[in-house]
């Protein structure tokens, strides 16, 4: 089955990461996407360059990561002629993506009801920070801080740590994609467009999943425990092999644990009352790690991982991005495009096959 949005026209009037990444997703599925930028103040991520990037380039690696297969249009919505051109484009569009600040739609005269009078089939997907009526400026770092993620991430020694990607933007973008696709489906049934919004805050809190339930049901406030899982052990512990590589394990069942102990020559641990069940292993995970450390430190990385994978035991080596992109599987996800005369690369936003 081929998934295609060919013939769908999208106006991407958003900036930074969440909205533009949705525009890229739709473009990769075949939609025609026009990105609207202010003539004097284009998307700020064009200027978010690494130290080694060319300072006079109009395109940064950050900008490239979430802008792909788009046409570009410079419009100042405060200018009457530009506003009229924007409305003309909207009148022919299927989808509009925005992340305007509170009050901007009214200031520009492009409120939902005006756009729907012009184009009743238009789907308007909006990103905001803390809700449609909240004017706070929202950045991913602050959302990670205020939604609990940073309080849980890191180690007791490190203090709170943010995720190394704009995680909350990514999560909100997925919600916006889902809303847009559902709106397209509903429009096929009733012929009508709609407007909806996704807040970064709601996307963040809704993604706390098991950690939220641990608190809501058991009053457990998660602490910083590094990569460890609060409900499973061994899960997230780090081990050094004889080669000096770091590996980690995700032992989610008693069967996995028995197979792991058999491979490592630690069969006696399966009968040790401290480790018989997952609950026991969570309580006594520090003692368990000592046994596993000693056994794994004597093994070579590649043969050990190969043996574990043959036993269907989840295990992997900690890899940096150079190692990640040395694999053909990762390389197959790279998408290239020339933007403003510069070769840009990013990872595909469409991975269902």
C-alpha positions in Angstrom: 0.0 0.0 0.0 1.3 3.4 -0.9 0.7 6.4 1.4 0.5 9.6 -0.5 -0.8 13.1 0.0 -0.2 14.1 -3.6 -2.5 17.0 -4.5 -2.7 18.3 -0.9 -1.5 21.9 -0.6 0.0 23.0 2.7 0.9 26.5 4.0 3.5 26.2 6.7 3.5 29.6 8.5 5.3 28.1 11.6 8.8 28.5 12.9 11.5 26.7 14.9 10.9 22.9 15.2 7.5 21.5 16.0 5.4 23.1 13.2 8.1 23.0 10.5 8.7 19.3 11.2 5.1 18.6 10.5 5.3 20.5 7.2 8.3 18.3 6.3 6.4 15.2 7.2 3.5 16.2 4.9 6.0 17.1 2.1 7.6 13.7 2.4 4.2 12.1 1.9 3.8 14.1 -1.4 2.0 17.3 -0.3 2.9 20.6 -1.9 4.3 22.7 1.0 4.9 26.4 1.0 6.8 27.8 3.9 6.0 31.4 4.8 8.7 33.5 6.3 9.0 37.2 7.2 11.2 39.0 4.7 13.3 40.7 7.4 13.0 38.1 10.2 13.0 34.6 8.7 12.8 31.4 10.7 15.2 32.0 13.6 16.7 28.5 13.2 18.4 29.6 10.0 20.8 31.4 12.4 21.2 28.5 14.9 24.6 27.5 13.6 27.3 25.3 15.0 30.7 27.0 15.5 32.0 25.1 12.4 29.2 26.2 10.1 29.6 29.1 7.7 28.5 32.3 9.3 27.2 33.9 6.1 25.1 30.9 5.1 21.3 31.4 5.0 20.8 27.7 5.9 21.9 26.0 9.1 22.0 22.3 9.9 19.3 22.9 12.5 17.0 24.6 9.9 17.7 21.8 7.4 16.7 19.1 9.9 13.0 20.1 9.8 12.6 21.9 6.5 12.6 19.6 3.4 10.9 19.6 0.0 9.3 23.0 0.6 8.8 26.1 -1.5 9.6 29.4 0.2 7.6 32.6 0.2 8.5 35.8 2.0 5.5 37.7 3.3 5.0 40.4 5.9 1.5 39.9 7.3 1.4 43.5 8.5 1.7 44.7 4.9 -1.7 44.8 3.1 -0.4 43.4 -0.2 1.4 40.6 1.5 -1.6 39.8 3.7 -3.7 39.7 0.6 -1.2 37.3 -1.0 -1.3 35.1 2.1 -5.1 35.0 2.0 -5.0 34.1 -1.7 -2.6 31.2 -0.9 -4.8 30.1 2.0 -7.9 30.2 -0.2 -6.3 27.4 -2.3 -4.8 25.4 0.5 -5.9 22.3 2.3 -3.8 22.7 5.5 -2.4 25.7 7.4 0.2 25.2 10.1 1.0 28.0 12.5 2.6 28.8 15.8 1.6 32.5 16.1 1.9 34.2 19.5 -1.2 35.0 21.4 -3.0 37.9 19.7 -1.1 37.7 16.4 -4.0 36.1 14.4 -6.3 39.0 15.5 -3.5 41.6 14.8 -3.0 40.2 11.3 -6.8 39.7 10.7 -6.4 36.0 10.0 -8.6 34.5 12.7 -10.0 31.1 12.2 -13.5 32.3 11.2 -12.1 34.7 8.6 -10.0 31.9 7.1 -12.9 29.5 7.1 -15.2 32.0 5.4 -12.6 32.2 2.7 -11.9 28.5 2.6 -14.5 26.3 4.4 -12.4 23.1 3.7 -9.3 24.5 5.3 -7.7 22.5 8.2 -5.8 24.8 10.6 -3.3 23.1 12.9 -1.8 25.4 15.6 1.1 24.9 18.0 1.3 26.9 21.2 3.3 26.7 24.4 1.0 26.5 27.4 -2.5 26.6 25.9 -4.4 28.8 23.5 -5.1 31.5 26.1 -1.5 31.7 27.6 0.9 34.3 26.3 4.1 32.7 27.8 7.0 32.3 25.4 7.7 28.5 25.2 11.0 26.9 24.6 11.7 23.2 24.7 14.2 23.5 27.6 11.7 25.3 29.8 9.0 22.8 29.0 11.4 19.9 29.9 12.0 21.7 33.2 8.4 22.4 34.1 6.9 19.1 33.0 9.0 16.9 35.1 11.4 15.5 32.5 14.5 17.2 33.8 13.8 16.3 37.4 13.9 12.6 36.4 16.8 12.8 33.8 20.4 12.6 34.9 22.1 11.0 37.9 22.3 12.0 41.6 25.7 13.5 40.8 24.8 15.3 37.5 21.7 17.2 38.7 18.7 17.7 36.4 19.6 17.2 32.7 17.7 18.0 29.5 17.3 15.6 26.7 19.8 16.3 23.9 17.0 16.9 21.3 14.0 19.2 21.6 12.0 16.3 22.8 8.8 18.3 23.7 8.7 19.9 20.3 9.1 16.4 18.7 6.2 15.1 20.9 3.9 18.0 20.1 4.7 17.6 16.4 3.5 14.0 16.5 0.2 15.1 18.1 -0.2 17.8 15.4 0.4 15.2 12.7 -2.2 12.9 14.2 -4.7 15.8 14.4 -4.1 16.9 10.8 -4.5 13.3 9.4 -7.7 12.8 11.4 -9.0 16.1 10.2 -8.3 15.1 6.6 -10.2 11.8 7.2 -13.1 13.7 8.7 -13.1 16.2 5.8 -13.5 13.3 3.4 -16.7 12.3 5.2 -18.3 15.7 5.8 -16.5 18.1 3.4 -15.7 20.5 6.2 -12.4 21.9 7.5 -11.6 22.5 11.1 -9.2 24.3 13.5 -7.4 22.7 16.4 -4.4 23.4 18.6 -1.7 21.4 20.4 0.2 22.8 23.3 3.8 21.8 24.1 2.8 21.6 27.8 0.0 19.1 27.2 2.2 17.1 24.8 4.9 16.9 27.5 2.7 15.9 30.4 0.8 13.4 28.3 4.1 11.7 27.5 5.0 10.9 31.1 3.1 7.6 30.8 4.3 5.0 33.3 6.2 7.7 35.4 3.0 9.6 35.8 1.1 6.5 36.8 3.8 5.6 39.3 3.1 8.9 41.0 -0.6 9.0 40.6 -1.2 5.5 41.8 1.7 4.9 44.3 2.7 8.5 45.2 6.2 7.7 43.8 8.1 10.8 42.8 10.8 9.7 40.3 14.4 10.5 41.2 17.4 10.8 38.9 18.7 7.3 38.4 20.5 7.7 35.1 19.5 5.2 32.5 17.9 2.8 35.1 14.3 1.8 34.8 12.3 2.3 38.1 10.2 -0.8 37.4 12.6 -3.3 35.8 16.0 -4.7 36.6 18.5 -5.1 35.1 17.4 -2.4 32.7 19.7 0.5 31.8 22.7 -0.5 33.9 25.9 0.1 32.0 28.7 -2.5 31.7 32.2 -2.3 30.4 33.5 -5.2 28.2 37.1 -6.3 28.0 37.4 -4.1 24.8 36.5 -1.0 26.8 33.1 -0.7 25.1 30.0 0.1 27.1 26.9 -2.0 26.7 23.5 -2.0 28.3 20.8 -4.6 28.9 17.0 -4.5 28.9 15.9 -7.6 30.8 12.2 -7.4 30.8 11.2 -10.9 31.9 12.3 -13.8 34.0 13.0 -15.8 30.9 15.4 -13.1 29.7 17.1 -13.1 33.1 17.6 -16.9 33.1 19.0 -16.9 29.6 21.3 -14.0 30.5 22.6 -15.8 33.5 23.2 -19.0 31.5 25.2 -17.1 28.9 27.3 -15.4 31.6 27.9 -18.6 33.6 25.8 -17.2 36.5 23.1 -19.8 36.7 23.2 -19.7 40.5 21.7 -16.2 40.5 18.4 -17.5 39.1 17.9 -19.4 42.4 19.2 -16.6 44.6 16.2 -15.3 46.6 17.4 -11.7 46.0 17.0 -12.1 42.2 14.2 -14.7 41.6 11.6 -12.2 40.4 11.7 -8.8 38.7 10.5 -7.2 41.9 13.3 -8.8 43.8 15.8 -7.6 41.2 14.6 -4.1 41.3 15.0 -4.0 45.1 18.5 -5.6 44.9 19.7 -4.2 41.6 23.0 -2.8 43.0 24.1 -6.2 44.3 23.0 -7.8 41.0 25.0 -5.3 39.0 28.2 -6.3 40.8 27.8 -9.9 39.7 27.0 -8.9 36.1 29.9 -6.4 36.0 32.4 -9.0 36.9 31.2 -11.5 34.3 30.7 -9.0 31.4 34.1 -7.3 32.0 35.7 -10.6 30.9 33.8 -10.8 27.6 34.6 -9.3 24.2 31.9 -7.0 22.9 31.0 -8.4 19.5 30.9 -12.1 20.4 28.9 -11.3 23.6 26.3 -9.2 21.8 26.0 -11.8 19.0 25.3 -14.5 21.6 22.8 -12.5 23.5 21.0 -11.5 20.4 20.8 -15.1 19.3 19.1 -15.8 22.6 16.7 -12.9 21.9 18.1 -11.0 24.9 17.8 -7.2 24.4 21.3 -5.9 24.6 23.2 -3.2 22.7 26.5 -1.2 22.6 26.4 2.5 23.4 27.2 4.2 20.1 28.0 7.8 19.1 26.5 9.3 15.9 29.5 8.5 13.8 29.0 4.8 14.7 25.2 5.1 14.2 25.6 6.5 10.7 28.2 4.0 9.7 25.4 1.4 9.3 23.5 1.0 6.1 20.2 0.9 8.0 20.7 4.4 9.3 22.1 5.7 6.0 18.9 4.6 4.3 17.0 7.1 6.4 19.0 10.1 5.2 17.3 12.6 2.9 19.3 15.2 0.9 18.2 18.4 -0.8 19.8 21.6 -2.1 18.4 24.7 -0.2 19.8 28.2 -1.3 22.6 26.5 -3.2 23.7 24.4 -0.1 23.5 20.6 0.1 21.5 19.8 3.2 20.9 16.5 4.9 18.4 15.3 7.5 16.7 12.1 8.7 13.4 11.2 7.1 10.2 12.0 9.1 8.3 9.1 7.5 9.4 5.7 8.7 6.3 3.6 8.3 6.7 1.1 5.4 
